[in-house]
Amino acid sequence: MIYDVDQKKVVEVLGAGDVFPQPGGDVALSPDSKWFVNGYREKQANHYIVYRRADKTWQQTGSYPHPGRTSGELRVDAAPTWNRTSDAVLFPAVDPKDDSRQLFLLRIKQR
């Protein structure tokens, strides 16, 4: 939900209940306010929903693993972060090839 503090009311609801499986997960609004991304955990991996506010279309990403890395100094905090131009999201996960922590870049195709 988007809450307008001046009006003191909800002014927009993003997605229906089936769009965001875990709406309380990590979220990020793009700098241009046109995109919204919601990260959520399922078993040993994170998934992301990328939502375009203009036409309410959305897409779910594949899974990005981080088994057993949910606490401690080297935990993977999978919160998504937008770049300044609002066309890419950066987030950490574990590379399954060598079990190393990596940063992943999700590019947004603008149509």
C-alpha positions in Angstrom: 0.0 0.0 0.0 1.1 3.6 -0.6 0.1 5.9 2.2 -0.1 9.6 1.7 1.0 11.3 4.9 -0.4 14.6 3.9 -3.9 13.2 3.2 -3.5 10.6 6.0 -4.9 7.8 3.8 -4.0 4.9 1.5 -3.8 6.3 -2.0 -2.7 3.2 -3.9 -2.7 -0.6 -3.5 0.1 -2.4 -5.4 -1.0 -5.8 -6.8 -3.6 -8.2 -5.8 -3.0 -10.9 -3.1 -1.7 -13.3 -5.7 1.0 -10.9 -7.0 3.1 -10.7 -3.8 3.4 -14.0 -2.0 5.0 -12.4 1.0 4.3 -8.7 1.0 6.2 -8.2 4.3 9.5 -9.2 2.7 12.3 -6.9 1.5 10.9 -4.2 -0.8 12.4 -1.3 -2.8 10.8 1.5 -4.8 12.8 2.6 -7.8 14.2 6.2 -7.7 11.8 7.3 -10.5 8.9 5.7 -8.6 7.8 3.7 -11.7 8.9 0.2 -10.4 8.6 -1.7 -7.2 10.4 -4.9 -6.3 9.5 -7.3 -3.5 11.8 -10.0 -2.3 10.7 -13.1 -0.5 12.2 -16.3 0.8 11.0 -19.8 -0.2 12.9 -22.7 1.4 16.6 -22.1 0.8 16.3 -19.3 -1.9 15.0 -15.8 -2.5 12.7 -14.8 -5.3 11.8 -11.3 -6.5 8.6 -9.8 -7.9 9.3 -6.9 -10.2 6.1 -4.7 -10.5 5.5 -1.9 -13.0 3.2 0.6 -11.4 2.0 2.3 -14.7 0.1 -0.8 -15.9 0.3 -3.1 -13.0 2.2 -5.8 -14.9 4.7 -7.9 -13.0 7.2 -10.7 -13.4 8.7 -13.2 -10.9 12.4 -13.9 -11.1 14.0 -17.3 -10.8 15.4 -18.5 -7.5 18.6 -17.2 -6.0 20.0 -19.5 -3.3 21.6 -18.7 0.0 21.3 -21.9 2.0 22.2 -21.6 5.7 23.3 -18.0 5.4 20.5 -16.3 7.3 22.3 -15.2 10.4 25.7 -14.2 11.7 28.5 -11.9 10.4 28.4 -13.4 6.9 24.7 -13.7 6.4 23.2 -12.9 3.1 20.8 -9.9 3.4 18.9 -10.3 0.2 17.3 -6.9 0.3 17.1 -5.5 -3.3 18.6 -2.1 -4.1 17.9 0.0 -7.2 20.5 1.8 -9.3 20.1 5.5 -9.9 18.6 5.1 -13.4 15.8 2.8 -12.3 16.7 0.0 -14.8 18.5 -2.5 -12.6 18.3 -4.1 -9.2 21.3 -5.4 -7.2 21.0 -8.1 -4.5 23.3 -10.7 -2.9 23.0 -14.5 -3.2 25.2 -17.6 -3.2 26.7 -18.8 -6.5 25.8 -22.5 -6.7 28.9 -23.2 -8.7 31.4 -22.5 -5.9 29.2 -21.7 -2.9 30.6 -18.1 -2.8 28.6 -15.0 -1.9 28.1 -12.9 -5.0 26.2 -9.8 -6.1 23.6 -10.4 -8.8 22.3 -7.7 -11.2 18.8 -7.9 -12.5 18.3 -5.6 -15.5 14.9 -4.2 -16.3 13.9 -4.1 -19.9 11.8 -1.0 -20.5 9.3 -1.4 -23.3 
